[in-house]
Amino acid sequence: MFTRFITFVAALYSALMAVFGCHIDVPSTPPEKNGYTLIFEDEFNSHKLDSSKWLGEYLPHASDFAEGCKANYEISNGCLNLIIDENSSDYACYTSMKVSSIQTYEKNGLHPGGRQMREVESFDGFSCKYGYFEMRAKLPDCGGGGHVAWWLTGIQDDTDESDSVHTGEIDIIENWLSTPNTFSPRVHPWNDKKLSEFGKDIRLNGDFVNNYHIYALDWTPQSLKFYVDGRLIAKTDNSPDYEMCMYLGVYTDCDWDGGRDNGIYPKTFSVDYIRVYQK
């Protein structure tokens, strides 16, 4: 039933494209899905971030700049807008990266790609093992260096942070600001030797910076399937088997991508909703 629903969404969007061209928003899907239970939902209908679900900072344990890790955002018309502007601070003393990001989980030593710069209180807003993740969003229309990302990492609940192997990373979307039509689903194992590196670069037609589209991940014990507007764009059997949390953000001047900020502001990542389901 759910596979047929995904196919229906793809067919509906194709029909709308044929009539109106690419300058249309992909319509929202109903929050109820037959055979699935909704286990996480944020429709961003309040004027404030839901602090029971989200930490309004980006890996604060890895930053020594309080302002640099704090998300710059506004919620209006039922959408969350994550923003980098000309007043955004560097994330930390060791980088010129600027970021506006939120996450559903935090603790000391989380994510081996970061550093431990200061002690923080743990935060547990949401994590899960397996599920169907769906987001309706509009990507930044600014070009230049940097990227936008919706991603998951293991919460490292297996052992002490320093030797955890529950560290896998799933990048559901990771689109460079200079090429928003190129989608790059990724898996990074970090310390998890049961996983291997995976990545695809898929260029899609459509207007992803002026219109809302639907992005999804179907995470099962057997595989990861990545979707854009109901279309399967990538699949891998690299499937982590432990709880993971979510991050949602926009970045520029990142050390690892080499892309420099072009001075065009604001850089705005607009999210209509995020939902997570389980069978």
Backbone as JSON, one array per atom type, in Angstrom:
{
  "sequence": "MFTRFITFVAALYSALMAVFGCHIDVPSTPPEKNGYTLIFEDEFNSHKLDSSKWLGEYLPHASDFAEGCKANYEISNGCLNLIIDENSSDYACYTSMKVSSIQTYEKNGLHPGGRQMREVESFDGFSCKYGYFEMRAKLPDCGGGGHVAWWLTGIQDDTDESDSVHTGEIDIIENWLSTPNTFSPRVHPWNDKKLSEFGKDIRLNGDFVNNYHIYALDWTPQSLKFYVDGRLIAKTDNSPDYEMCMYLGVYTDCDWDGGRDNGIYPKTFSVDYIRVYQK",
  "N": [[0.84, -1.2, 0.0], [1.9, 1.27, 0.87], [4.02, 1.6, -0.92], [2.59, 1.87, -3.28], [1.4, 4.3, -2.72], [3.6, 6.06, -2.73], [4.3, 5.82, -5.42], [2.02, 6.98, -6.51], [2.26, 9.66, -5.65], [4.54, 10.41, -7.11], [3.55, 10.14, -9.72], [1.49, 12.03, -9.68], [2.95, 14.41, -9.35], [4.43, 14.42, -11.72], [2.38, 14.75, -13.56], [1.44, 17.32, -12.88], [3.72, 18.78, -13.46], [3.78, 18.48, -16.21], [1.62, 20.02, -16.98], [1.93, 22.57, -15.78], [4.63, 23.17, -15.86], [7.93, 23.54, -14.36], [7.65, 25.25, -12.22], [6.23, 24.88, -9.66], [4.94, 24.04, -6.41], [5.48, 20.94, -4.81], [2.79, 19.1, -3.63], [1.79, 18.68, -0.16], [1.92, 15.53, 1.59], [-0.59, 13.36, 3.04], [-0.66, 13.17, 6.65], [-1.27, 10.7, 7.75], [-0.45, 7.34, 7.13], [-1.21, 4.35, 5.63], [-0.76, 1.38, 7.41], [1.42, 2.28, 8.78], [2.86, 3.86, 11.67], [2.93, 7.08, 13.02], [5.72, 8.36, 14.47], [7.24, 10.55, 15.02], [6.82, 14.01, 14.62], [6.84, 17.22, 13.23], [5.26, 20.04, 12.36], [5.81, 22.65, 12.37], [4.13, 24.76, 13.24], [4.04, 26.5, 15.33], [5.3, 29.6, 16.74], [7.72, 29.29, 17.87], [10.6, 27.16, 18.23], [10.11, 23.74, 18.96], [11.12, 22.79, 21.95], [11.1, 20.36, 23.18], [11.61, 18.55, 21.26], [13.69, 19.47, 19.63], [17.07, 20.59, 19.75], [18.26, 23.79, 19.64], [20.81, 24.25, 18.51], [24.07, 23.57, 17.04], [25.88, 20.77, 17.44], [27.0, 21.59, 20.1], [28.95, 20.79, 21.94], [31.22, 20.64, 20.47], [32.05, 23.17, 19.93], [33.47, 26.31, 20.87], [32.34, 28.73, 20.76], [29.58, 30.32, 21.78], [27.62, 31.74, 20.36], [28.23, 30.97, 17.8], [27.43, 28.29, 17.46], [24.75, 28.4, 17.83], [21.5, 28.18, 16.48], [20.28, 30.24, 13.89], [17.15, 31.24, 13.25], [13.76, 31.46, 12.01], [10.24, 31.08, 12.4], [7.56, 31.0, 10.34], [4.39, 31.28, 8.74], [3.87, 28.55, 8.96], [6.3, 27.3, 8.44], [9.67, 26.37, 9.05], [12.5, 28.38, 8.96], [15.8, 28.18, 8.46], [18.66, 30.12, 8.82], [21.52, 31.7, 7.45], [23.22, 34.68, 7.76], [24.74, 37.97, 7.11], [25.63, 38.62, 9.6], [26.22, 36.33, 10.94], [28.1, 34.31, 13.13], [31.41, 32.77, 13.21], [31.6, 29.21, 13.58], [33.35, 27.99, 15.46], [36.53, 28.39, 17.2], [38.47, 27.17, 15.66], [37.73, 27.13, 13.02], [36.38, 28.67, 10.03], [33.86, 28.15, 9.34], [30.38, 28.72, 9.01], [27.2, 28.12, 10.38], [23.78, 27.22, 10.54], [21.81, 25.31, 12.36], [19.8, 22.6, 13.63], [19.13, 19.94, 15.99], [18.15, 16.62, 17.11], [19.24, 15.35, 19.26], [21.86, 15.26, 21.69], [25.09, 14.99, 23.18], [28.13, 14.76, 25.1], [30.93, 14.16, 23.04], [29.49, 13.27, 20.86], [29.18, 12.16, 17.53], [31.86, 11.4, 15.64], [33.07, 13.04, 13.77], [33.36, 15.55, 14.8], [34.72, 17.69, 17.44], [35.7, 17.58, 20.93], [35.08, 20.22, 22.75], [33.95, 21.44, 24.96], [32.12, 20.73, 27.99], [28.79, 19.52, 27.92], [25.26, 19.46, 28.69], [23.35, 16.51, 28.36], [20.96, 15.91, 25.75], [17.88, 14.65, 24.79], [15.79, 14.49, 22.45], [14.72, 13.07, 20.3], [15.2, 9.9, 18.86], [15.65, 6.97, 16.84], [15.4, 3.57, 15.66], [15.39, 2.41, 12.51], [12.9, 3.26, 10.05], [10.56, 5.35, 8.19], [11.38, 8.33, 6.83], [10.35, 11.61, 6.23], [10.38, 14.74, 4.57], [9.26, 17.97, 3.73], [10.44, 20.57, 1.84], [12.24, 23.59, 0.9], [15.07, 24.54, -0.89], [18.06, 26.56, -0.29], [18.35, 29.64, -2.11], [20.89, 30.88, -3.21], [23.4, 30.23, -4.14], [27.03, 29.83, -4.4], [29.67, 28.79, -2.06], [29.28, 26.01, 0.18], [26.62, 24.1, 1.77], [23.43, 22.42, 2.08], [21.81, 20.32, 4.45], [20.2, 17.32, 5.52], [20.4, 14.96, 7.87], [21.47, 11.9, 9.55], [22.88, 10.49, 12.53], [24.43, 7.86, 14.47], [23.52, 7.48, 17.91], [25.4, 6.62, 19.62], [25.15, 4.72, 21.73], [26.25, 2.41, 22.61], [28.64, 2.11, 24.05], [31.3, 3.76, 25.87], [31.89, 7.13, 24.69], [34.36, 7.43, 23.39], [35.13, 5.01, 22.26], [33.02, 4.09, 20.76], [31.13, 2.23, 18.35], [28.78, 2.7, 17.18], [28.38, 4.72, 15.17], [27.67, 5.42, 12.6], [26.73, 7.39, 9.72], [24.08, 8.85, 7.93], [23.38, 10.62, 5.13], [20.65, 12.11, 4.13], [19.74, 14.19, 2.45], [22.18, 16.15, 0.88], [23.02, 18.8, -0.46], [24.94, 20.87, -2.52], [25.22, 24.4, -2.32], [25.82, 25.68, -4.66], [25.0, 23.94, -6.64], [22.1, 23.09, -6.56], [20.4, 21.26, -7.78], [21.64, 18.84, -7.84], [21.71, 15.86, -6.2], [22.99, 14.16, -3.4], [23.0, 11.52, -1.85], [24.41, 9.86, 0.95], [26.45, 7.5, 2.81], [28.39, 7.26, 5.66], [30.74, 5.39, 7.39], [32.34, 5.96, 9.65], [33.34, 4.85, 12.69], [32.17, 2.4, 12.44], [32.59, -0.72, 11.46], [30.97, -2.47, 10.15], [29.69, -1.14, 8.21], [30.13, 0.46, 4.98], [31.64, 2.97, 2.88], [29.38, 4.92, 0.98], [27.96, 6.5, -1.83], [26.16, 8.63, -4.06], [25.71, 10.78, -6.88], [23.2, 12.55, -8.15], [21.62, 14.19, -10.69], [18.74, 16.14, -10.97], [15.84, 17.23, -12.75], [13.94, 20.24, -12.3], [12.77, 22.86, -10.07], [14.29, 23.55, -7.3], [14.85, 25.5, -5.49], [13.02, 27.54, -5.48], [10.65, 26.29, -5.11], [8.73, 24.01, -3.07], [9.63, 20.69, -2.29], [9.44, 17.1, -1.83], [11.3, 15.07, 0.25], [12.74, 11.94, 1.1], [13.56, 9.08, 3.16], [13.73, 5.62, 3.32], [14.38, 3.49, 5.73], [15.35, 0.38, 6.51], [16.02, -2.89, 8.02], [17.28, -4.18, 5.94], [18.04, -2.34, 3.94], [18.75, 1.02, 2.66], [16.72, 3.4, 1.21], [16.48, 6.13, -0.93], [14.51, 8.95, -1.67], [13.14, 11.4, -3.92], [10.47, 13.45, -4.29], [8.83, 11.16, -4.43], [10.23, 9.59, -6.19], [12.54, 7.02, -6.53], [15.87, 7.5, -5.97], [18.28, 6.46, -5.15], [19.82, 3.54, -3.71], [21.01, 1.38, -1.13], [22.57, -1.38, 0.59], [23.78, -0.77, 2.91], [22.99, -0.58, 5.97], [22.57, 0.83, 9.02], [22.27, -0.62, 12.31], [21.27, 0.45, 14.69], [20.11, 2.96, 17.06], [19.46, 6.23, 15.78], [19.89, 9.8, 15.46], [18.56, 13.03, 14.35], [19.7, 15.71, 12.22], [19.47, 19.03, 10.96], [20.27, 21.45, 8.7], [21.99, 24.42, 7.38], [25.01, 25.34, 5.8], [28.09, 27.18, 5.4], [31.35, 28.09, 4.08], [32.69, 25.71, 4.75], [35.11, 23.51, 6.12], [35.58, 21.0, 5.0], [34.51, 20.92, 2.43], [35.59, 22.87, 0.86], [34.31, 25.04, -0.25], [33.85, 28.48, -0.66], [32.23, 31.2, 0.99], [29.97, 33.26, -0.78], [29.05, 35.75, -0.17], [26.39, 36.38, -0.56], [23.34, 36.99, 0.88], [20.16, 36.55, 2.58], [21.05, 33.13, 3.37], [18.85, 30.73, 3.12], [17.17, 27.99, 4.39], [14.25, 26.4, 4.02], [11.73, 24.71, 5.72], [8.86, 22.83, 5.61], [7.62, 20.62, 6.9], [8.57, 17.81, 9.01], [8.43, 14.34, 9.22], [8.35, 11.14, 10.81], [7.97, 7.7, 10.44], [7.02, 4.39, 11.48], [6.62, 0.92, 10.67]],
  "CA": [[0.0, 0.0, 0.0], [2.73, 2.46, 0.96], [4.76, 1.72, -2.18], [1.65, 2.41, -4.25], [1.2, 5.7, -2.41], [4.78, 6.77, -3.23], [4.15, 5.86, -6.87], [0.96, 7.95, -6.81], [2.83, 11.0, -5.49], [5.42, 10.65, -8.25], [2.72, 10.32, -10.91], [0.8, 13.31, -9.55], [3.89, 15.5, -9.6], [4.74, 14.41, -13.15], [1.24, 15.32, -14.27], [1.45, 18.75, -12.62], [4.85, 19.33, -14.22], [3.41, 18.51, -17.63], [0.65, 21.08, -17.21], [2.36, 23.88, -15.3], [6.07, 23.35, -15.91], [8.65, 23.2, -13.13], [7.48, 26.28, -11.19], [5.13, 24.53, -8.77], [5.27, 23.32, -5.19], [4.95, 19.58, -4.68], [1.83, 19.16, -2.52], [2.03, 17.89, 1.05], [1.28, 14.23, 1.69], [-1.35, 13.24, 4.29], [0.18, 12.68, 7.75], [-1.57, 9.3, 8.04], [-0.05, 6.41, 6.07], [-1.76, 3.04, 5.93], [0.23, 0.39, 7.81], [2.54, 2.94, 9.47], [2.59, 4.69, 12.85], [3.7, 8.31, 13.06], [6.43, 8.37, 15.75], [7.81, 11.89, 15.21], [6.2, 14.94, 13.7], [6.87, 18.66, 13.49], [4.68, 20.8, 11.25], [6.31, 24.02, 12.55], [2.98, 25.67, 13.28], [4.21, 27.45, 16.42], [6.29, 30.63, 16.41], [8.97, 28.91, 18.52], [11.06, 25.79, 18.04], [9.66, 22.84, 20.01], [12.32, 22.42, 22.69], [11.03, 18.96, 23.6], [12.04, 17.75, 20.12], [14.87, 20.0, 18.96], [18.06, 21.47, 20.35], [18.49, 24.84, 18.66], [22.25, 24.46, 18.38], [24.75, 22.56, 16.24], [26.97, 20.09, 18.15], [27.62, 22.6, 20.96], [30.13, 20.27, 22.64], [32.38, 20.77, 19.58], [32.26, 24.59, 19.66], [33.75, 27.17, 22.03], [31.64, 29.99, 20.52], [28.16, 30.1, 22.07], [26.82, 32.29, 19.27], [28.54, 30.26, 16.55], [26.71, 27.03, 17.33], [23.33, 28.65, 18.01], [20.77, 28.29, 15.21], [19.57, 31.46, 13.52], [15.96, 30.74, 12.57], [12.44, 32.05, 12.24], [9.14, 30.22, 11.99], [6.47, 31.82, 9.84], [3.52, 30.63, 7.76], [3.96, 27.11, 9.09], [7.58, 26.8, 7.95], [10.91, 26.7, 9.74], [13.53, 28.93, 8.09], [17.15, 28.22, 9.02], [19.22, 31.26, 8.09], [22.85, 32.28, 7.63], [23.25, 36.04, 7.21], [26.03, 38.65, 7.2], [26.02, 38.75, 11.0], [26.46, 35.01, 11.52], [29.44, 34.12, 13.7], [32.09, 31.49, 12.96], [31.13, 28.14, 14.45], [34.3, 27.72, 16.54], [37.81, 29.08, 17.03], [39.34, 26.45, 14.74], [37.13, 27.06, 11.69], [35.61, 29.82, 9.56], [32.54, 27.67, 8.96], [29.18, 29.27, 9.61], [26.16, 27.11, 10.3], [22.52, 27.35, 11.27], [21.38, 23.91, 12.37], [19.16, 22.07, 14.83], [19.3, 18.5, 16.09], [17.22, 16.0, 18.05], [19.98, 14.62, 20.3], [23.2, 15.81, 21.93], [25.84, 14.61, 24.38], [29.57, 14.89, 24.91], [31.55, 13.18, 22.16], [28.61, 12.81, 19.78], [29.64, 12.28, 16.15], [33.33, 11.44, 15.61], [33.57, 14.07, 12.86], [33.54, 16.8, 15.54], [35.71, 17.72, 18.51], [35.17, 17.83, 22.26], [35.62, 21.51, 23.18], [33.42, 21.8, 26.27], [31.13, 19.83, 28.54], [27.41, 19.94, 27.71], [24.22, 18.59, 29.21], [22.75, 15.66, 27.33], [19.62, 16.26, 25.28], [17.28, 13.5, 24.1], [14.51, 14.87, 21.9], [14.21, 11.99, 19.45], [16.06, 8.99, 18.09], [14.94, 5.73, 16.56], [16.06, 2.55, 14.85], [14.59, 2.12, 11.34], [11.72, 4.09, 9.85], [10.39, 6.13, 6.96], [11.6, 9.74, 7.15], [9.84, 12.44, 5.14], [10.49, 16.18, 4.78], [8.88, 18.86, 2.63], [11.36, 21.68, 2.05], [12.74, 24.42, -0.21], [16.5, 24.71, -0.68], [18.5, 27.97, -0.38], [18.55, 30.23, -3.44], [21.98, 31.84, -2.96], [24.65, 29.83, -4.8], [28.23, 29.95, -3.6], [30.17, 27.63, -1.34], [28.5, 25.53, 1.3], [25.62, 23.1, 1.42], [22.29, 22.21, 2.97], [21.84, 18.9, 4.79], [19.32, 16.62, 6.46], [21.23, 13.78, 8.07], [21.33, 11.12, 10.77], [24.05, 9.79, 13.06], [24.19, 7.02, 15.62], [23.59, 8.2, 19.19], [26.56, 6.07, 20.34], [24.63, 4.19, 22.99], [26.8, 1.07, 22.83], [29.75, 2.12, 25.01], [31.83, 5.11, 26.07], [31.98, 7.86, 23.42], [35.67, 7.35, 22.74], [35.32, 3.78, 21.49], [31.74, 3.67, 20.21], [31.06, 1.86, 16.93], [27.46, 3.12, 16.69], [28.74, 6.07, 14.72], [27.34, 5.6, 11.19], [26.08, 8.63, 9.29], [23.27, 8.79, 6.72], [23.03, 11.94, 4.59], [19.45, 11.94, 3.31], [20.08, 15.14, 1.39], [23.37, 16.98, 1.09], [23.09, 19.5, -1.74], [25.78, 22.06, -2.53], [24.48, 25.61, -2.65], [26.11, 26.05, -6.06], [24.35, 22.98, -7.55], [20.99, 22.54, -5.78], [19.72, 20.18, -8.5], [22.4, 17.6, -7.71], [21.45, 15.22, -4.92], [24.14, 13.33, -3.05], [22.82, 10.66, -0.67], [25.69, 9.32, 1.4], [26.63, 6.77, 4.06], [29.76, 7.28, 6.17], [30.79, 4.44, 8.5], [33.15, 6.41, 10.78], [33.98, 3.73, 13.4], [31.35, 1.21, 12.26], [33.22, -1.55, 10.43], [29.95, -3.23, 9.42], [29.26, -0.29, 7.1], [31.15, 0.92, 4.04], [31.31, 4.25, 2.26], [28.43, 4.87, -0.13], [27.55, 7.82, -2.29], [25.7, 8.83, -5.43], [25.42, 12.15, -7.28], [22.1, 12.43, -9.11], [21.08, 15.48, -11.11], [17.32, 16.05, -11.25], [15.17, 18.41, -13.28], [13.01, 20.85, -11.38], [13.19, 24.08, -9.38], [14.36, 23.14, -5.9], [15.12, 26.66, -4.63], [11.82, 28.38, -5.45], [9.49, 25.45, -4.85], [8.84, 22.95, -2.07], [9.65, 19.31, -2.77], [9.38, 16.11, -0.76], [12.5, 14.24, 0.34], [12.41, 10.83, 2.0], [14.45, 7.93, 3.35], [13.12, 4.41, 3.87], [15.47, 2.8, 6.42], [14.93, -0.93, 7.0], [17.2, -3.71, 8.32], [17.91, -4.67, 4.71], [18.5, -1.35, 2.97], [18.37, 2.43, 2.7], [16.2, 3.86, -0.08], [16.38, 7.58, -0.93], [13.48, 9.39, -2.61], [12.8, 12.8, -4.15], [9.12, 13.52, -4.88], [8.35, 9.81, -4.69], [11.1, 8.88, -7.14], [13.69, 6.37, -5.93], [17.07, 7.99, -6.64], [19.46, 5.69, -4.74], [19.57, 2.44, -2.78], [22.19, 0.67, -0.68], [22.31, -2.3, 1.69], [24.48, -0.23, 4.08], [21.91, -0.2, 6.89], [22.94, 0.79, 10.44], [21.33, -1.4, 13.11], [21.19, 1.07, 16.01], [19.34, 4.2, 17.07], [20.09, 7.4, 15.19], [19.21, 11.08, 15.66], [18.48, 13.86, 13.15], [20.24, 17.07, 12.12], [18.87, 19.77, 9.86], [20.99, 22.71, 8.72], [22.63, 25.05, 6.23], [26.42, 25.56, 6.13], [28.96, 27.81, 4.41], [32.77, 28.12, 4.46], [33.0, 24.45, 5.42], [36.5, 23.06, 5.95], [35.71, 19.76, 4.25], [34.06, 20.97, 1.03], [36.39, 23.83, 0.14], [33.5, 26.08, -0.86], [33.89, 29.75, 0.05], [31.02, 32.01, 1.04], [29.95, 34.24, -1.88], [28.58, 37.04, 0.32], [24.98, 36.59, -0.88], [22.52, 36.65, 2.04], [20.36, 35.43, 3.5], [21.04, 31.76, 2.88], [17.69, 30.27, 3.88], [16.67, 26.63, 4.19], [12.86, 26.48, 4.49], [11.19, 23.37, 5.94], [7.44, 22.83, 5.91], [7.39, 19.63, 7.96], [9.35, 16.57, 9.07], [7.68, 13.24, 9.84], [9.02, 9.85, 10.85], [7.01, 6.62, 10.62], [7.48, 2.99, 11.55], [5.58, -0.06, 10.37]],
  "C": [[0.87, 1.25, 0.0], [3.54, 2.68, -0.31], [3.85, 2.29, -3.26], [1.41, 3.9, -4.01], [2.37, 6.54, -2.92], [4.7, 6.91, -4.76], [3.1, 6.89, -7.29], [1.48, 9.38, -6.7], [3.7, 11.35, -6.69], [4.61, 10.91, -9.51], [1.98, 11.65, -10.87], [1.73, 14.47, -9.87], [4.24, 15.56, -11.09], [3.62, 15.02, -13.96], [1.19, 16.83, -14.09], [2.57, 19.43, -13.4], [4.47, 19.48, -15.69], [2.48, 19.67, -17.94], [1.24, 22.45, -16.92], [3.85, 24.16, -15.46], [6.68, 23.11, -14.54], [8.37, 24.16, -11.99], [6.25, 26.02, -10.33], [5.68, 23.87, -7.52], [4.71, 21.91, -5.27], [4.02, 19.57, -3.47], [2.23, 18.29, -1.34], [1.36, 16.52, 0.92], [0.45, 14.19, 2.97], [-0.47, 12.7, 5.41], [-0.09, 11.22, 8.1], [-1.17, 8.44, 6.84], [-0.48, 5.01, 6.49], [-0.65, 2.05, 6.26], [1.41, 0.95, 8.57], [2.02, 3.74, 10.66], [3.5, 5.9, 12.82], [4.37, 8.41, 14.42], [7.12, 9.69, 16.03], [7.18, 12.81, 14.18], [6.46, 16.37, 14.16], [6.4, 19.37, 12.24], [5.07, 22.27, 11.33], [5.18, 25.05, 12.48], [3.03, 26.63, 14.46], [5.25, 28.48, 16.02], [7.65, 30.34, 17.02], [9.31, 27.47, 18.19], [10.6, 24.94, 19.23], [10.88, 22.28, 20.75], [12.26, 21.01, 23.27], [11.53, 18.03, 22.49], [13.41, 18.16, 19.59], [15.77, 20.77, 19.92], [18.43, 22.5, 19.31], [19.94, 25.23, 18.54], [22.84, 23.34, 17.53], [25.95, 22.03, 17.02], [27.69, 21.06, 19.1], [28.84, 22.1, 21.74], [31.4, 20.45, 21.8], [32.69, 22.22, 19.25], [32.57, 25.33, 20.95], [33.12, 28.55, 21.84], [30.13, 29.75, 20.72], [27.28, 30.6, 20.93], [27.03, 31.51, 17.97], [27.77, 28.98, 16.36], [25.2, 27.21, 17.47], [22.63, 28.85, 16.67], [20.13, 29.66, 15.07], [18.35, 31.03, 12.71], [14.76, 31.64, 12.85], [11.4, 31.04, 11.77], [7.98, 31.12, 11.59], [5.7, 31.04, 8.78], [3.67, 29.11, 7.77], [5.24, 26.5, 8.57], [8.72, 27.25, 8.86], [11.91, 27.2, 8.72], [14.84, 29.0, 8.86], [17.97, 29.17, 8.16], [20.69, 31.49, 8.47], [22.81, 33.67, 6.99], [24.61, 36.67, 7.46], [26.51, 38.81, 8.63], [26.32, 37.42, 11.67], [27.92, 34.86, 11.95], [30.06, 32.83, 13.18], [31.63, 30.47, 13.99], [32.03, 27.93, 15.66], [35.62, 28.41, 16.23], [38.68, 28.45, 15.96], [38.81, 26.41, 13.31], [36.46, 28.38, 11.33], [34.21, 29.41, 9.11], [31.45, 28.42, 9.72], [28.04, 28.27, 9.37], [24.93, 27.57, 11.07], [21.85, 26.0, 11.21], [20.72, 23.57, 13.69], [19.32, 20.56, 14.82], [18.4, 17.95, 17.17], [17.91, 15.28, 19.2], [21.34, 15.28, 20.46], [23.79, 15.2, 23.2], [27.31, 14.81, 24.08], [30.08, 13.78, 24.0], [30.68, 12.69, 21.02], [29.21, 13.14, 18.42], [31.16, 12.44, 16.08], [33.9, 12.44, 14.62], [33.8, 15.4, 13.55], [34.66, 16.71, 16.56], [34.98, 17.88, 19.84], [35.82, 19.1, 22.8], [35.13, 21.93, 24.56], [32.38, 20.78, 26.7], [29.72, 20.4, 28.29], [26.46, 18.99, 28.43], [23.64, 17.76, 28.07], [21.35, 16.13, 27.0], [19.09, 15.09, 24.47], [15.88, 13.88, 23.65], [13.88, 13.79, 21.05], [15.37, 11.2, 18.86], [15.26, 7.73, 17.85], [15.84, 4.8, 15.76], [15.09, 2.1, 13.77], [13.37, 3.05, 11.27], [11.7, 4.73, 8.48], [10.4, 7.6, 7.34], [11.15, 10.58, 5.96], [9.93, 13.92, 5.51], [10.01, 16.9, 3.53], [9.64, 20.17, 2.83], [11.69, 22.39, 0.75], [14.19, 24.74, 0.09], [16.9, 26.18, -0.84], [18.75, 28.41, -1.82], [19.63, 31.3, -3.32], [23.26, 31.49, -3.7], [25.83, 29.9, -3.84], [28.62, 28.67, -2.89], [29.31, 27.29, -0.14], [27.45, 24.54, 0.84], [24.48, 23.14, 2.43], [22.2, 20.7, 3.23], [20.72, 18.51, 5.74], [19.95, 15.26, 6.65], [21.0, 13.15, 9.43], [22.69, 10.63, 11.21], [23.63, 8.9, 14.22], [24.32, 7.82, 16.91], [24.67, 7.63, 20.1], [26.17, 5.58, 21.73], [25.22, 2.83, 23.34], [27.85, 1.03, 23.93], [30.18, 3.56, 25.21], [32.07, 5.78, 24.72], [33.28, 7.61, 22.67], [35.87, 6.08, 21.92], [34.0, 3.24, 20.94], [31.9, 3.25, 18.75], [29.68, 2.19, 16.36], [27.56, 4.56, 16.19], [28.36, 6.34, 13.26], [26.58, 6.88, 10.93], [25.33, 8.38, 7.99], [22.94, 10.22, 6.31], [21.84, 11.75, 3.64], [19.48, 12.92, 2.15], [21.33, 15.9, 1.82], [23.65, 17.66, -0.26], [23.97, 20.74, -1.62], [24.94, 23.27, -2.95], [24.68, 26.03, -4.1], [25.4, 25.14, -7.06], [23.16, 22.34, -6.84], [20.23, 21.42, -6.48], [20.46, 18.85, -8.44], [22.26, 17.05, -6.31], [22.52, 14.18, -4.64], [23.89, 12.52, -1.78], [24.12, 9.95, -0.34], [25.5, 8.43, 2.62], [28.1, 6.84, 4.41], [29.83, 6.36, 7.39], [31.4, 5.01, 9.79], [33.76, 5.2, 11.48], [33.23, 2.41, 13.22], [31.89, 0.37, 11.11], [32.22, -2.44, 9.69], [29.4, -2.43, 8.24], [30.43, 0.0, 6.17], [30.7, 2.24, 3.44], [30.36, 4.03, 1.08], [28.09, 6.29, -0.53], [27.14, 7.82, -3.74], [25.53, 10.33, -5.65], [24.42, 12.08, -8.43], [21.57, 13.82, -9.43], [19.63, 15.3, -11.53], [16.81, 17.34, -11.87], [14.18, 18.95, -12.25], [13.6, 22.09, -10.74], [13.14, 23.79, -7.87], [14.62, 24.31, -4.95], [13.93, 27.62, -4.54], [10.57, 27.61, -5.09], [9.78, 24.41, -3.76], [8.75, 21.59, -2.74], [9.69, 18.38, -1.57], [10.58, 15.18, -0.86], [12.23, 13.14, 1.37], [13.52, 9.79, 2.03], [13.62, 6.8, 3.92], [14.26, 3.54, 4.41], [14.92, 1.52, 7.03], [16.18, -1.72, 7.37], [17.96, -4.15, 7.08], [18.55, -3.59, 3.86], [18.16, 0.07, 3.4], [17.92, 2.8, 1.29], [15.94, 5.36, 0.03], [15.43, 8.03, -2.03], [13.46, 10.91, -2.73], [11.48, 12.82, -4.9], [8.6, 12.14, -5.29], [9.19, 9.0, -5.64], [12.3, 8.31, -6.4], [14.95, 6.82, -6.68], [18.33, 7.21, -6.26], [19.05, 4.63, -3.73], [20.89, 1.8, -2.4], [21.8, -0.29, 0.43], [23.13, -1.93, 2.93], [23.46, 0.28, 5.09], [22.38, -0.31, 8.33], [21.86, 0.07, 11.25], [21.26, -0.89, 14.55], [20.46, 2.4, 15.9], [20.16, 5.36, 16.51], [19.24, 8.64, 15.47], [19.31, 11.9, 14.38], [19.16, 15.21, 13.33], [19.63, 17.72, 10.88], [19.54, 21.13, 9.81], [21.5, 23.19, 7.38], [24.02, 25.5, 6.67], [27.08, 26.39, 5.02], [30.37, 27.9, 4.97], [33.17, 26.85, 5.21], [34.43, 24.01, 5.11], [36.6, 21.88, 4.98], [35.24, 19.86, 2.8], [34.8, 22.02, 0.21], [35.64, 24.98, -0.48], [33.48, 27.35, -0.04], [32.57, 30.49, -0.07], [31.08, 33.08, -0.06], [29.4, 35.6, -1.45], [27.13, 37.36, -0.03], [24.14, 36.08, 0.29], [21.09, 37.13, 1.82], [20.43, 34.1, 2.74], [19.98, 31.04, 3.73], [17.25, 28.88, 3.43], [15.29, 26.58, 4.84], [12.24, 25.09, 4.54], [9.73, 23.47, 6.37], [7.1, 21.84, 7.02], [8.43, 18.53, 7.88], [8.49, 15.55, 9.8], [8.49, 11.96, 9.78], [7.97, 8.79, 11.21], [7.74, 5.3, 10.84], [6.32, 2.08, 11.23], [5.02, -0.63, 11.66]]
}
